[in-house]
């Protein structure tokens, strides 16, 4: 079973909003079809599937932390034989988002609003 922290990371990387301490009123994940499916699947993974998710989380955490680290070179265009890639941050973000989409695909859910600005559908 995934820990609360791992579930939070899955939601975040998949582009879904925070779950919160407890759903109340007419807001929350239970009113989104895809978000509810994601929650169900996170809570019902096999041991082999958990291993795959943990590999995704490890990769995504590394890719995400590399983006701010790339800003260290923004003030240097060239140093000795090294040349700065002006598209490095954009390239890193694109790679991160691609891996985020792969995680969504593994769970069988569309990317959430936080990834590509996709809209979620309401359960009626």
C-alpha positions as CSV (number, residue, x, y, z in Angstrom):
1,X,0.0,0.0,0.0
2,X,1.2,3.5,-0.8
3,X,1.9,5.9,2.0
4,X,0.0,9.2,2.3
5,X,3.2,11.0,1.1
6,X,3.5,8.8,-1.9
7,X,-0.2,9.3,-2.8
8,X,0.2,13.0,-2.4
9,X,3.2,12.8,-4.9
10,X,1.1,10.7,-7.3
11,X,-1.7,13.3,-7.2
12,X,0.7,16.2,-7.6
13,X,2.7,14.6,-10.5
14,X,-0.6,13.6,-12.2
15,X,-1.8,17.2,-12.0
16,X,-4.6,16.7,-9.6
17,X,-5.4,19.0,-6.7
18,X,-4.7,18.3,-3.0
19,X,-7.0,15.7,-1.4
20,X,-7.2,17.6,1.9
21,X,-7.7,16.2,5.4
22,X,-11.2,15.1,4.7
23,X,-13.8,15.7,2.0
24,X,-16.5,18.1,3.1
25,X,-19.5,19.8,1.4
26,X,-19.7,19.6,-2.3
27,X,-16.1,19.9,-3.1
28,X,-13.3,17.3,-3.3
29,X,-12.0,14.5,-5.4
30,X,-15.2,12.4,-5.2
31,X,-16.9,14.8,-7.6
32,X,-14.3,14.2,-10.4
33,X,-14.6,10.9,-12.3
34,X,-10.9,10.7,-13.1
35,X,-9.8,11.8,-9.6
36,X,-12.0,9.2,-8.0
37,X,-10.6,6.5,-10.4
38,X,-7.0,7.6,-9.4
39,X,-7.9,7.3,-5.7
40,X,-9.4,3.9,-6.2
41,X,-6.4,2.6,-8.2
42,X,-3.9,4.0,-5.7
43,X,-5.7,2.2,-2.9
44,X,-5.9,-1.1,-4.7
45,X,-2.5,-1.7,-6.3
46,X,-0.8,-5.0,-6.3
47,X,2.7,-5.3,-4.9
48,X,4.2,-5.4,-8.4
49,X,2.2,-2.3,-9.4
50,X,3.4,-0.5,-6.2
51,X,7.0,-1.2,-7.3
52,X,6.3,0.4,-10.7
53,X,4.8,3.5,-9.1
54,X,7.7,3.8,-6.7
55,X,10.1,3.7,-9.7
56,X,8.0,6.5,-11.4
57,X,8.1,8.6,-8.2
58,X,11.9,8.2,-7.9
59,X,12.4,9.3,-11.5
60,X,9.9,12.1,-11.3
61,X,11.5,13.5,-8.0
62,X,14.9,13.5,-9.7
63,X,13.6,15.2,-12.8
64,X,11.7,17.8,-10.8
65,X,14.7,18.7,-8.6
66,X,16.9,19.1,-11.7
67,X,14.7,22.1,-12.9
68,X,15.6,24.6,-10.2
69,X,19.2,23.3,-10.2
70,X,19.4,24.3,-13.9
71,X,18.9,28.0,-12.9
72,X,22.4,28.0,-11.4
73,X,23.8,28.4,-15.0
74,X,21.4,31.1,-16.2
75,X,24.0,33.9,-15.7
76,X,26.7,32.1,-17.7
77,X,26.6,31.7,-21.4
78,X,30.0,30.2,-21.9
79,X,32.9,29.0,-19.6
80,X,36.0,27.4,-21.2
81,X,34.7,24.7,-23.5
82,X,31.3,24.5,-21.8
83,X,28.4,26.3,-23.5
84,X,25.1,27.0,-21.8
85,X,22.0,25.4,-23.4
86,X,19.5,28.3,-23.5
87,X,16.6,25.9,-23.7
88,X,17.8,23.7,-20.8
89,X,15.0,24.6,-18.4
90,X,12.3,24.2,-21.1
91,X,13.8,20.9,-22.1
92,X,13.9,19.7,-18.5
93,X,10.3,20.8,-18.0
94,X,9.2,19.0,-21.2
95,X,10.9,15.8,-20.0
96,X,9.4,16.1,-16.6
97,X,5.9,16.6,-18.0
98,X,6.4,13.6,-20.4
99,X,7.2,11.3,-17.4
100,X,4.2,12.8,-15.5
101,X,2.0,11.8,-18.5
102,X,3.4,8.3,-18.4
103,X,2.5,8.0,-14.7
104,X,-1.1,9.1,-15.6
105,X,-1.1,6.5,-18.4
106,X,0.0,3.8,-16.0
107,X,-2.9,4.7,-13.7
108,X,-5.3,4.9,-16.7
109,X,-6.4,8.5,-15.9
110,X,-6.2,11.6,-18.0
111,X,-3.7,14.3,-16.8
112,X,-5.3,16.6,-14.2
113,X,-5.8,20.3,-14.4
114,X,-2.2,20.9,-13.1
115,X,-0.8,19.2,-16.2
116,X,-1.7,20.8,-19.5
117,X,-4.6,22.7,-18.0
118,X,-7.0,19.8,-18.9
119,X,-10.5,20.1,-17.4
120,X,-11.9,17.4,-15.3
121,X,-15.5,16.1,-15.8
122,X,-18.1,16.3,-13.1
123,X,-19.9,13.2,-11.8
124,X,-23.7,13.9,-12.1
